[in-house]
Amino acid sequence: MPGIRRLMQRAWHGVIAYAVKFGVVGLIGLVVDVTLFNMLRVGVFGEGHWAQSAIGAKVISTSVAIVVNWIGNRYWTFRAHRRRNYVREFAEYLVVSLGGMAIAVGCLWVSHHVLGFTSILADNIASNVIGLGLGTLFRFVLYRYWVYGHHRADGRTALEKVAEAEEALFEEPGR
């Protein structure tokens, strides 16, 4: 049993804790995305323009959610691995997020323009269920192992290791 317990602890600290935090941040982003998407689709911000179209509404709502999610992931999910160069971090985060958005918009485009499912319900299922599910898997893997990967040289973990080593080196005996 100690081996299983140790394996579960390693899994928790390795991936599961990140996945849970990523899920919470993602749910907040989902609320922002779905709410804004539907508000744009029904014409709350005006009618007859690109932002009311299925693709336009999805691009706008996902773009806003990307910024919300970056803040949540930077300062909570992956805070121990965030990078000092936040501009580069955001640029990499944006590249991955745009890949996830392309997956959701692609699912929406196929549903709306190829299959002819044009209701708001169909648009939500295509983009916010199928597209979001596929895009989330894509984003989680690339955020975890590329944008906030342990191997990144400018991450906070490297600085924390140096501080810990200095503290251990200059610590008084018996403390």
Backbone torsions as a table, in degrees:
resi	resn	phi	psi	omega
1	MET	NA	-35.2	179.2
2	PRO	-60.2	-32.5	178.8
3	GLY	-66.4	-39.8	179.2
4	ILE	-68.7	-41.4	179.4
5	ARG	-61.9	-43.9	178.9
6	ARG	-64.4	-39.6	177.6
7	LEU	-63.9	-41.0	178.6
8	MET	-66.2	-39.5	177.6
9	GLN	-64.0	-41.5	178.1
10	ARG	-65.1	-39.8	178.1
11	ALA	-64.2	-42.8	-180.0
12	TRP	-60.7	-48.9	-177.6
13	HIS	-76.0	-21.7	-178.1
14	GLY	-83.5	-48.4	-173.6
15	VAL	-135.7	-41.7	-171.3
16	ILE	-61.9	-44.7	179.5
17	ALA	-61.0	-41.5	177.5
18	TYR	-64.6	-41.4	-179.0
19	ALA	-63.4	-40.1	179.1
20	VAL	-65.6	-48.5	178.5
21	LYS	-62.2	-43.1	178.2
22	PHE	-59.5	-38.6	178.1
23	GLY	-65.4	-41.5	178.9
24	VAL	-64.7	-47.1	177.5
25	VAL	-61.5	-41.1	178.9
26	GLY	-62.6	-37.6	177.5
27	LEU	-64.1	-39.9	176.6
28	ILE	-63.0	-45.9	177.0
29	GLY	-62.3	-36.5	178.1
30	LEU	-62.4	-43.7	178.7
31	VAL	-61.0	-45.0	178.0
32	VAL	-61.1	-48.8	-177.1
33	ASP	-61.2	-53.9	-176.5
34	VAL	-65.3	-42.3	-179.9
35	THR	-62.3	-50.8	-179.4
36	LEU	-65.0	-41.6	178.2
37	PHE	-56.1	-49.6	-177.6
38	ASN	-70.3	-35.7	176.6
39	MET	-63.0	-41.7	177.8
40	LEU	-67.1	-42.5	-177.9
41	ARG	-63.3	-37.0	-178.5
42	VAL	-86.7	-2.6	173.7
43	GLY	88.5	24.3	178.9
44	VAL	-59.0	-34.1	-178.0
45	PHE	-98.6	15.7	-179.3
46	GLY	118.5	161.1	-176.6
47	GLU	-120.6	159.5	173.5
48	GLY	79.7	22.0	178.0
49	HIS	-128.7	170.1	-175.7
50	TRP	-56.0	-36.0	-177.6
51	ALA	-64.3	-18.8	178.6
52	GLN	-88.0	-16.6	178.3
53	SER	-68.2	160.1	-178.5
54	ALA	-59.2	-48.5	-177.4
55	ILE	-69.4	-44.3	179.5
56	GLY	-60.7	-45.5	179.2
57	ALA	-62.2	-39.6	-179.0
58	LYS	-68.3	-41.5	179.5
59	VAL	-62.6	-45.1	-179.3
60	ILE	-66.7	-49.0	-176.4
61	SER	-64.9	-39.1	179.4
62	THR	-70.2	-35.8	178.2
63	SER	-61.7	-42.8	177.5
64	VAL	-65.3	-43.6	-179.8
65	ALA	-63.9	-33.1	178.3
66	ILE	-59.7	-44.6	-179.8
67	VAL	-65.7	-44.6	178.0
68	VAL	-59.4	-45.1	-179.3
69	ASN	-67.6	-36.8	179.1
70	TRP	-61.6	-44.6	179.5
71	ILE	-60.7	-47.0	179.8
72	GLY	-63.9	-43.1	-179.7
73	ASN	-71.7	-37.4	179.6
74	ARG	-65.9	-44.8	-172.8
75	TYR	-96.9	-3.4	178.1
76	TRP	-133.7	-65.2	-173.9
77	THR	-57.9	-55.3	-174.2
78	PHE	-111.7	30.1	-173.9
79	ARG	-60.3	-31.5	179.8
80	ALA	-72.0	-13.6	-177.2
81	HIS	-122.1	10.9	178.9
82	ARG	-67.2	160.2	-172.0
83	ARG	-109.5	150.9	178.5
84	ARG	-64.3	-37.9	179.5
85	ASN	-83.4	82.5	-175.1
86	TYR	-68.9	-24.1	177.7
87	VAL	-67.5	-46.0	178.0
88	ARG	-66.3	-41.7	178.0
89	GLU	-58.3	-46.7	179.9
90	PHE	-64.3	-39.1	179.0
91	ALA	-61.9	-44.2	178.1
92	GLU	-67.1	-41.4	177.2
93	TYR	-59.7	-41.8	-179.4
94	LEU	-65.3	-41.4	178.0
95	VAL	-58.6	-47.9	179.7
96	VAL	-64.9	-43.4	-179.2
97	SER	-64.0	-38.2	177.6
98	LEU	-66.4	-33.2	173.5
99	GLY	-63.5	-43.8	176.2
100	GLY	-64.2	-39.3	177.9
101	MET	-65.3	-38.8	178.9
102	ALA	-61.1	-36.8	177.4
103	ILE	-64.6	-47.3	-179.4
104	ALA	-65.6	-43.5	179.5
105	VAL	-66.8	-36.6	176.6
106	GLY	-62.0	-44.3	176.9
107	CYS	-62.1	-42.4	178.6
108	LEU	-64.0	-44.1	-179.4
109	TRP	-61.2	-45.7	179.0
110	VAL	-61.0	-47.1	-179.1
111	SER	-63.8	-46.6	-172.7
112	HIS	-77.5	-47.3	-171.4
113	HIS	-99.0	-27.7	-179.6
114	VAL	-93.7	-49.1	-177.6
115	LEU	-86.2	-17.1	176.3
116	GLY	81.2	17.2	176.8
117	PHE	-85.8	100.0	-170.1
118	THR	-110.4	4.1	178.6
119	SER	-73.6	160.2	177.9
120	ILE	-63.2	-36.2	177.1
121	LEU	-61.7	-46.8	179.1
122	ALA	-62.5	-40.8	177.9
123	ASP	-61.9	-40.9	178.9
124	ASN	-66.4	-41.7	179.5
125	ILE	-65.2	-45.7	-178.4
126	ALA	-64.0	-45.3	-174.2
127	SER	-91.8	-39.3	-172.0
128	ASN	-98.9	-4.1	174.2
129	VAL	-115.9	-65.9	-177.0
130	ILE	-69.0	-54.8	-178.4
131	GLY	-62.5	-42.5	-179.9
132	LEU	-66.2	-40.5	178.9
133	GLY	-61.0	-48.3	179.0
134	LEU	-66.5	-41.8	179.5
135	GLY	-65.3	-35.0	-179.9
136	THR	-64.6	-43.4	177.5
137	LEU	-60.3	-45.7	178.4
138	PHE	-58.2	-49.8	-176.5
139	ARG	-66.7	-44.1	-177.3
140	PHE	-57.4	-47.5	-178.0
141	VAL	-61.9	-45.5	-177.8
142	LEU	-73.8	-33.7	175.3
143	TYR	-64.8	-48.1	-174.0
144	ARG	-64.3	-42.2	-171.2
145	TYR	-105.6	-10.6	178.0
146	TRP	-117.5	-64.6	-174.5
147	VAL	-63.7	-47.4	-178.5
148	TYR	-112.9	27.0	-177.4
149	GLY	-63.4	150.0	-179.9
150	HIS	-63.1	-24.1	-176.3
151	HIS	-77.6	-9.0	-176.5
152	ARG	-66.2	127.4	-174.0
153	ALA	-72.5	-25.5	-175.8
154	ASP	-101.3	18.8	-179.5
155	GLY	-76.6	162.2	178.8
156	ARG	-65.6	-28.9	-178.0
157	THR	-59.4	-38.8	178.6
158	ALA	-62.7	-42.3	178.3
159	LEU	-65.9	-39.7	178.9
160	GLU	-64.8	-36.4	178.1
161	LYS	-65.2	-40.5	178.0
162	VAL	-63.8	-46.0	179.9
163	ALA	-62.0	-40.4	178.9
164	GLU	-65.4	-41.1	179.1
165	ALA	-66.1	-41.6	177.8
166	GLU	-63.2	-41.5	179.4
167	GLU	-63.7	-42.7	179.9
168	ALA	-67.5	-35.8	-178.3
169	LEU	-69.8	-39.4	-174.8
170	PHE	-103.9	9.7	179.8
171	GLU	-70.8	143.9	177.4
172	GLU	-73.0	140.4	178.8
173	PRO	-60.9	143.9	176.9
174	GLY	88.7	-1.7	179.6
175	ARG	-90.3	NA	NA
